[in-house]
Amino acid sequence: MDYAYLKAFIFVGKHLNFTKAGKELGLTQAAISRQIKQLEISIGEQLVIRSPKMVKLTPRGLILWGQAQSLYKFVEQEFRGKQERHLLNIGVIQGALENWLIEKLATHFQDDEFCFNIMVNVTDVLFERLLNGQLDLVITARKIETGILSSRFLFEENFVLISKKEIDQDKLEQYRWIVHGASDHLLKLKRKSKNILTLNSLPGIIKMVEHGYGIAVVPEHAVIGNKKIQKINLKNIKKGAIYLTCYNYEAPPRILGDFLKKISI
């Protein structure tokens, strides 16, 4: 069923007049009449009683008209309204928020054209929200290329080991580890600590290290200028990368496309 036919039917039901419905939609009376006829044929029901003096909806037409109005209002508010407001839902991991996203928003989006909902969370939660349609894009350290999702490179990320005091790099397993999650760089080492604390907050991890509670591996940009801690470059910790991931659109929605153009990726 063509949405245009349904839209014509909604306005015929509103005015009970083909000419007035056509005028509001920018169509002729004949075009409206044809669309109503095609709608009736497609669903196998007569929806409108036509006479020289009046137009009336059939009982089945009244039922459809009530439901169709709800659909029309939903489409106008949920989709076209969002496009007008340029509302974009972004998911981002800590670190990428401070090191990339905030700067981009401040540089390219000073005007009121765009509105943003920004969620900061761990990668798995962000991807779950993306697949559920709650986010338009996510910014994480995970690269994905599937038939549904695709990723774009944003920037490299260097990691450093941080501690309150000087430590023996050959005996890292003797210290308490503060890790961000299962993919933490410390957990990739062969000899593991028996005392591990998991905390999915980058600022929280840094604060705990500042208090001497343990050691951690964090993005270097997160501790630039921090004089309360020691920073050590470890040879066996590889550089990472941050990616922007969204649905693999043939032609992205206007909001998303405009956002990607403005940030030049």
C-alpha positions, 0 to 999 in steps of 0.5 A: 500500500502506497503511503501517499494513498493513505495520506490522501485518505487521511485528508479526505476524512479530515475535510470530507471533501475531495477538492479541499483535501487536494488543495491542502496536499497540492493535488487536483480533485481527480488525483485525490479521487484516483488515490482513494480508489487505488487504496480501496482496491489495495485493501479490498474495502470501500472506504468512502461513499461519494455522492454529488452533495457529500462525502462520507466514510464507511464504518470500515473507513472510519476505523482505518481513518482513526488508525491512519491519523495516529500513524501520520502523526507518529511519522510527522513527529518522530521522523520529520520532526527529528530531521527539522531539529537535526537530533542525533543520538550518539554513544561514546566511550570515555576517552573518545568523548574528551579527546575527540567528540567534545572538540568536534562539537565545539568546533563545528556545531556552535549554532543551534542547527543540531541537537544531541543526545550523548550517552557515555558507556562501555562498548558492549552496551553502546553497540546493543543500543545501536542495534536496538535503534536507540543510537544513531552512531557509536564511537568506540575502540571496536572496528566492525564491518558487516552487512549491517554495520560499518566503521570509520577510522577516527584517530590512533590512541596511545596507552600508558601504564600509570601508578602513584609511585615508581614500580618494577616493570618486570613484576607487574603481577605483584601489584593490584590491577585496576582494569576497565573491562575484559579487554583491558591491556593489563589482562593481556599480559602473561603473568596476571595479578591475583588482586584485580579490581574492575571499574568501568569508569576512566576518571574513576580508575585514574583517581584510584591510581592517584590515591595509590590503590593500584596500577592501570593502563589508560589512554595517554591523552587522559593523563596529560598534565597529571602530576600526581601519577607516574606514566610509563610506556610499555613496549608490549602495549600496542597502540589502539584506534578509535572508530565511528560505527553506524548502520551501513546505509546506501544513503545515510539519513540526512541528519547523519550525513550532515554530521559526517560532512561537518566533521569531515569523515 
